[in-house]
């Protein structure tokens, strides 16, 4: 029996969901059993051998769904291998090509 991996994601506009699906397809191609699910619909981590968490970042913070998922599953996540990815947009600067200086 192959290892079972959960790819859990939060997505507002669909970009993170699309990347989660792509990761799921790659893992399946490598022979893993994979479930790709929105975090809100995950009720248990039971039966999974690893977890991938996908999160969008807005104004420098991950969405509340991610915080709720990690908080609710803290014990299970502490016992499993966990990988993660984040999505976001590049900052918008006042003028095209102008970069902000980071202090």
C-alpha positions in Angstrom: 0.0 0.0 0.0 1.4 3.4 -0.9 1.8 6.2 1.5 -1.2 8.6 1.7 -0.6 12.3 1.5 -3.0 15.2 2.1 -2.6 18.4 0.2 -4.7 20.8 2.2 -5.1 24.4 0.9 -6.9 27.7 1.5 -7.7 29.8 -1.6 -9.6 33.0 -2.1 -9.3 33.4 -5.9 -8.2 30.0 -7.1 -4.5 30.4 -7.5 -3.5 28.4 -4.5 -6.1 25.7 -5.3 -4.6 25.3 -8.8 -1.1 24.9 -7.4 -2.4 22.4 -4.8 -3.9 20.4 -7.6 -0.7 20.5 -9.6 1.3 19.3 -6.6 -1.3 16.5 -6.1 -0.9 15.3 -9.7 2.9 15.2 -9.3 2.7 13.2 -6.1 0.3 10.8 -7.8 2.7 10.4 -10.7 5.3 9.4 -8.2 3.1 6.6 -6.8 1.5 8.2 -3.7 -2.1 8.1 -2.8 -3.2 11.7 -2.6 -6.2 13.7 -1.4 -6.3 17.4 -2.4 -8.8 19.2 -0.2 -9.8 22.7 1.0 -8.7 23.1 4.6 -12.2 23.9 5.6 -13.4 20.4 4.5 -10.7 18.4 6.3 -12.1 16.8 9.5 -9.2 14.6 10.4 -5.6 13.8 9.6 -6.1 10.2 10.5 -4.7 7.8 7.8 -2.3 10.3 6.3 1.5 9.7 6.3 2.4 13.3 5.3 0.7 16.7 4.8 1.3 19.5 2.4 -0.2 22.9 3.4 -0.9 25.6 0.8 -1.7 29.1 1.8 -2.2 32.4 0.1 -0.5 35.5 1.7 -2.4 38.8 1.7 -0.8 41.9 3.2 1.9 39.8 4.7 -0.3 37.4 6.5 -1.7 33.9 5.8 -5.5 33.6 5.7 -7.5 32.8 8.9 -8.4 29.3 7.4 -4.7 28.3 7.7 -4.4 29.5 11.2 -7.6 27.6 12.2 -6.4 24.5 10.4 -3.0 24.4 12.0 -4.5 25.2 15.5 -7.1 22.5 15.2 -4.6 19.9 14.0 -1.6 20.9 16.0 -1.1 17.5 17.6 -1.5 15.5 14.4 0.8 17.9 12.5 3.5 17.5 15.1 3.6 13.8 14.4 3.7 13.9 10.6 6.1 15.2 8.0 4.7 18.6 6.8 5.7 20.6 3.7 4.2 23.9 2.8 3.9 26.5 0.0 2.6 30.0 -0.1 1.2 32.1 -2.9 1.0 35.8 -3.3 1.4 38.7 -5.6 4.4 41.0 -6.0 4.1 44.3 -4.2 2.9 47.2 -6.2 5.3 50.1 -6.3 4.4 53.8 -6.9 6.2 53.8 -10.3 6.8 50.9 -12.7 10.3 49.7 -12.1 10.8 51.6 -8.9 11.8 49.5 -5.9 11.3 50.1 -2.3 14.3 50.1 -0.1 14.0 47.4 2.6 15.6 48.5 5.9 
